[in-house]
């Protein structure tokens, strides 16, 4: 992902400080006690960054306005735990006279101390995804184009073209081309991915660290660090065979 410019990060920081000051002033108007303010102000800051950056936005309000996101070192959105971990590390960066923030000025990847500690990266937000892949009827001619067909599940009866960068399955509609609803049982935010190798004419199935697993049609579990090659006509399922797919060319 493209590294965020320092100007954009400073702008986001200034905007976030404005939002935090508004929140703090609102609370202070209700409880005008200075000692209480000294206690809750850092707590509000911790919660603000932890909740925002660990949410589906993957960014604080300031970063969102400036077109930035916070991702992990693999380019994935942060989980809630990662969001709060980074928020704690921000406190450390600020506690040492703000030196932790200035490290970003000299780091090749623009990482501040809290990014290094939390293993995160501030990047330019990707543009809104175009509507791809477009569903096509299962009985339509494929013209030797690699596709994945949904046999059972929310999109049963539809087939999807597999782009060069692969096709991802999960609940996060911002990162997954085939997105399940948030309440779909057993499906992770980013569950699995299918690529097509044009040289070998084989499909490659990756599990992306899903909680309930990705399985071949014979029940064999696909391990996260051991992708499996599939030939045309083979199938796989996510968590249970109620979410079954088959690859075709």
BELBEL-V176632 format. One record per pair of residues at least 4 apart in sequence whose C-alpha atoms are under 7 Angstrom apart, sorted by the first residue. I is the first residue (numbers start at 0). GAP is how many residues later the second one is. D is the distance in whole Angstrom. If there is no record, write none. Layout:
i=I gap=GAP d=D
i=I gap=GAP d=D
//
This chain:
i=0 gap=74 d=7
i=0 gap=122 d=6
i=1 gap=121 d=6
i=1 gap=122 d=6
i=2 gap=106 d=7
i=2 gap=107 d=7
i=2 gap=119 d=7
i=2 gap=120 d=5
i=2 gap=121 d=6
i=3 gap=4 d=7
i=3 gap=5 d=7
i=3 gap=64 d=7
i=3 gap=118 d=6
i=3 gap=119 d=5
i=3 gap=120 d=5
i=4 gap=4 d=6
i=5 gap=4 d=6
i=6 gap=4 d=6
i=7 gap=4 d=6
i=7 gap=58 d=6
i=8 gap=4 d=6
i=9 gap=4 d=6
i=10 gap=4 d=6
i=11 gap=4 d=6
i=11 gap=50 d=4
i=11 gap=51 d=5
i=11 gap=54 d=6
i=12 gap=4 d=6
i=12 gap=49 d=6
i=13 gap=4 d=6
i=14 gap=4 d=6
i=14 gap=47 d=5
i=15 gap=4 d=6
i=15 gap=45 d=6
i=15 gap=46 d=5
i=16 gap=4 d=6
i=17 gap=4 d=6
i=18 gap=4 d=6
i=19 gap=4 d=6
i=19 gap=25 d=7
i=20 gap=4 d=6
i=21 gap=4 d=6
i=22 gap=4 d=6
i=23 gap=4 d=6
i=23 gap=17 d=6
i=24 gap=4 d=6
i=25 gap=4 d=7
i=26 gap=4 d=6
i=27 gap=4 d=5
i=27 gap=9 d=7
i=32 gap=4 d=6
i=33 gap=4 d=6
i=34 gap=4 d=7
i=35 gap=4 d=6
i=36 gap=4 d=6
i=39 gap=4 d=6
i=40 gap=4 d=6
i=41 gap=4 d=6
i=42 gap=4 d=6
i=43 gap=4 d=6
i=44 gap=4 d=6
i=45 gap=4 d=6
i=45 gap=41 d=6
i=45 gap=42 d=7
i=46 gap=4 d=6
i=47 gap=4 d=6
i=48 gap=4 d=6
i=48 gap=11 d=6
i=48 gap=38 d=6
i=49 gap=4 d=6
i=49 gap=33 d=5
i=49 gap=34 d=4
i=49 gap=37 d=5
i=50 gap=4 d=6
i=50 gap=29 d=7
i=50 gap=32 d=7
i=51 gap=5 d=7
i=51 gap=6 d=6
i=51 gap=7 d=6
i=51 gap=8 d=5
i=52 gap=4 d=7
i=52 gap=5 d=4
i=52 gap=6 d=4
i=52 gap=7 d=6
i=52 gap=17 d=7
i=52 gap=25 d=7
i=52 gap=30 d=5
i=53 gap=4 d=6
i=53 gap=24 d=5
i=53 gap=25 d=5
i=53 gap=26 d=4
i=53 gap=27 d=7
i=53 gap=28 d=6
i=53 gap=29 d=4
i=53 gap=30 d=7
i=54 gap=25 d=6
i=57 gap=11 d=6
i=57 gap=12 d=6
i=57 gap=19 d=6
i=57 gap=20 d=6
i=58 gap=4 d=6
i=58 gap=5 d=6
i=58 gap=9 d=7
i=58 gap=10 d=5
i=58 gap=11 d=6
i=59 gap=4 d=6
i=60 gap=4 d=6
i=61 gap=4 d=6
i=62 gap=4 d=6
i=62 gap=5 d=5
i=62 gap=6 d=6
i=63 gap=4 d=6
i=63 gap=5 d=7
i=66 gap=57 d=6
i=66 gap=58 d=5
i=67 gap=54 d=7
i=67 gap=55 d=6
i=67 gap=56 d=5
i=67 gap=57 d=5
i=68 gap=53 d=6
i=68 gap=54 d=5
i=68 gap=55 d=6
i=68 gap=56 d=5
i=69 gap=7 d=7
i=69 gap=50 d=7
i=69 gap=51 d=6
i=69 gap=52 d=5
i=69 gap=53 d=6
i=70 gap=4 d=5
i=70 gap=5 d=5
i=70 gap=6 d=5
i=70 gap=7 d=6
i=70 gap=49 d=6
i=70 gap=50 d=5
i=70 gap=51 d=6
i=71 gap=4 d=5
i=71 gap=5 d=6
i=71 gap=6 d=6
i=71 gap=47 d=6
i=71 gap=48 d=4
i=71 gap=49 d=6
i=72 gap=46 d=6
i=72 gap=47 d=6
i=72 gap=48 d=6
i=77 gap=4 d=6
i=77 gap=5 d=6
i=78 gap=4 d=6
i=79 gap=4 d=6
i=80 gap=4 d=6
i=81 gap=4 d=6
i=82 gap=4 d=6
i=83 gap=4 d=6
i=84 gap=4 d=6
i=84 gap=33 d=6
i=85 gap=4 d=6
i=85 gap=28 d=6
i=85 gap=29 d=7
i=85 gap=32 d=5
i=86 gap=4 d=7
i=87 gap=4 d=7
i=88 gap=4 d=6
i=88 gap=25 d=5
i=88 gap=28 d=7
i=88 gap=29 d=7
i=89 gap=4 d=6
i=89 gap=24 d=5
i=90 gap=4 d=6
i=91 gap=4 d=7
i=92 gap=5 d=6
i=92 gap=6 d=6
i=92 gap=7 d=4
i=92 gap=8 d=6
i=92 gap=20 d=6
i=92 gap=21 d=6
i=93 gap=4 d=4
i=93 gap=5 d=7
i=93 gap=6 d=6
i=95 gap=4 d=7
i=97 gap=4 d=7
i=98 gap=4 d=6
i=99 gap=12 d=6
i=99 gap=13 d=5
i=99 gap=14 d=7
i=100 gap=11 d=5
i=100 gap=12 d=6
i=101 gap=10 d=7
i=102 gap=4 d=6
i=102 gap=9 d=5
i=102 gap=10 d=6
i=103 gap=6 d=5
i=103 gap=7 d=5
i=103 gap=8 d=4
i=104 gap=5 d=6
i=106 gap=4 d=6
i=110 gap=4 d=5
i=110 gap=5 d=6
i=110 gap=10 d=6
i=111 gap=4 d=6
i=112 gap=4 d=6
i=113 gap=4 d=6
i=114 gap=4 d=5
i=114 gap=5 d=5
i=114 gap=6 d=6
i=115 gap=4 d=7
i=131 gap=45 d=7
i=132 gap=27 d=6
i=132 gap=28 d=6
i=132 gap=44 d=7
i=133 gap=26 d=6
i=134 gap=23 d=6
i=134 gap=24 d=6
i=134 gap=25 d=5
i=135 gap=4 d=7
i=135 gap=22 d=6
i=135 gap=23 d=6
i=135 gap=24 d=7
i=136 gap=21 d=6
i=136 gap=22 d=6
i=137 gap=19 d=6
i=137 gap=20 d=6
i=137 gap=21 d=6
i=141 gap=107 d=7
i=143 gap=105 d=5
i=144 gap=104 d=5
i=145 gap=15 d=6
i=145 gap=16 d=6
i=145 gap=50 d=7
i=145 gap=102 d=6
i=145 gap=103 d=4
i=146 gap=12 d=6
i=146 gap=13 d=5
i=146 gap=14 d=4
i=146 gap=15 d=5
i=146 gap=100 d=6
i=146 gap=101 d=5
i=146 gap=102 d=6
i=147 gap=11 d=6
i=147 gap=12 d=5
i=147 gap=13 d=7
i=147 gap=14 d=7
i=147 gap=97 d=7
i=147 gap=98 d=6
i=147 gap=99 d=4
i=147 gap=100 d=6
i=148 gap=9 d=6
i=148 gap=10 d=4
i=148 gap=11 d=6
i=148 gap=96 d=5
i=148 gap=97 d=5
i=148 gap=98 d=6
i=149 gap=5 d=6
i=149 gap=6 d=5
i=149 gap=7 d=6
i=149 gap=8 d=6
i=149 gap=9 d=6
i=149 gap=94 d=6
i=149 gap=95 d=4
i=149 gap=96 d=7
i=150 gap=5 d=5
i=150 gap=6 d=6
i=150 gap=93 d=5
i=150 gap=94 d=5
i=150 gap=95 d=7
i=151 gap=4 d=5
i=151 gap=90 d=6
i=151 gap=91 d=5
i=151 gap=92 d=5
i=152 gap=89 d=6
i=152 gap=90 d=5
i=152 gap=91 d=7
i=161 gap=4 d=6
i=161 gap=5 d=6
i=162 gap=4 d=7
i=164 gap=30 d=7
i=165 gap=27 d=7
i=165 gap=28 d=6
i=165 gap=29 d=4
i=165 gap=30 d=7
i=166 gap=10 d=6
i=166 gap=26 d=6
i=166 gap=27 d=5
i=166 gap=28 d=7
i=167 gap=8 d=5
i=167 gap=9 d=6
i=167 gap=10 d=6
i=167 gap=24 d=6
i=167 gap=25 d=4
i=167 gap=26 d=7
i=168 gap=7 d=5
i=168 gap=8 d=6
i=168 gap=9 d=5
i=168 gap=10 d=6
i=168 gap=21 d=6
i=168 gap=22 d=6
i=168 gap=23 d=5
i=168 gap=24 d=6
i=169 gap=6 d=6
i=169 gap=8 d=7
i=169 gap=9 d=5
i=169 gap=10 d=6
i=169 gap=17 d=6
i=169 gap=18 d=6
i=169 gap=19 d=5
i=169 gap=20 d=4
i=169 gap=21 d=5
i=170 gap=8 d=5
i=170 gap=9 d=5
i=170 gap=10 d=6
i=170 gap=11 d=6
i=170 gap=16 d=7
i=170 gap=17 d=6
i=170 gap=18 d=4
i=170 gap=19 d=7
i=171 gap=4 d=6
i=171 gap=7 d=6
i=171 gap=17 d=5
i=171 gap=18 d=6
i=172 gap=4 d=7
i=172 gap=6 d=5
i=175 gap=14 d=7
i=179 gap=4 d=6
i=185 gap=26 d=6
i=185 gap=53 d=5
i=186 gap=4 d=6
i=186 gap=51 d=7
i=186 gap=52 d=7
i=187 gap=22 d=5
i=187 gap=23 d=6
i=189 gap=18 d=6
i=189 gap=20 d=7
i=190 gap=16 d=6
i=190 gap=17 d=5
i=190 gap=18 d=7
i=190 gap=19 d=5
i=191 gap=14 d=6
i=191 gap=15 d=4
i=191 gap=16 d=5
i=191 gap=22 d=7
i=192 gap=12 d=6
i=192 gap=13 d=5
i=192 gap=14 d=7
i=193 gap=9 d=7
i=193 gap=10 d=6
i=193 gap=11 d=5
i=193 gap=12 d=6
i=194 gap=8 d=6
i=194 gap=9 d=5
i=194 gap=10 d=7
i=195 gap=5 d=7
i=195 gap=6 d=6
i=195 gap=7 d=4
i=195 gap=8 d=6
i=196 gap=4 d=5
i=196 gap=5 d=5
i=196 gap=6 d=6
i=201 gap=27 d=6
i=201 gap=28 d=6
i=201 gap=29 d=5
i=202 gap=26 d=6
i=202 gap=27 d=5
i=202 gap=28 d=6
i=203 gap=23 d=6
i=203 gap=24 d=6
i=203 gap=25 d=4
i=203 gap=26 d=6
i=204 gap=22 d=5
i=204 gap=23 d=5
i=204 gap=24 d=6
i=205 gap=18 d=7
i=205 gap=21 d=5
i=205 gap=22 d=7
i=206 gap=7 d=6
i=206 gap=15 d=6
i=206 gap=16 d=6
i=206 gap=17 d=5
i=207 gap=16 d=6
i=208 gap=15 d=5
i=211 gap=27 d=5
i=212 gap=8 d=7
i=212 gap=25 d=6
i=212 gap=26 d=5
i=213 gap=7 d=6
i=213 gap=8 d=6
i=213 gap=23 d=6
i=213 gap=24 d=5
i=213 gap=25 d=6
i=214 gap=4 d=6
i=214 gap=5 d=5
i=214 gap=6 d=4
i=214 gap=7 d=6
i=214 gap=21 d=6
i=214 gap=22 d=5
i=214 gap=23 d=6
i=215 gap=4 d=5
i=215 gap=5 d=6
i=215 gap=19 d=6
i=215 gap=20 d=4
i=215 gap=21 d=6
i=216 gap=18 d=5
i=216 gap=19 d=5
i=216 gap=20 d=7
i=221 gap=4 d=7
i=221 gap=5 d=7
i=221 gap=6 d=7
i=222 gap=4 d=7
i=229 gap=4 d=6
i=231 gap=15 d=6
i=231 gap=16 d=5
i=231 gap=17 d=6
i=232 gap=13 d=6
i=232 gap=14 d=6
i=232 gap=15 d=5
i=233 gap=12 d=6
i=233 gap=13 d=6
i=234 gap=10 d=6
i=234 gap=11 d=4
i=234 gap=12 d=6
i=235 gap=8 d=6
i=235 gap=9 d=5
i=235 gap=10 d=6
i=236 gap=4 d=5
i=236 gap=6 d=5
i=236 gap=7 d=4
i=236 gap=8 d=6
i=237 gap=5 d=5
i=237 gap=6 d=7
//
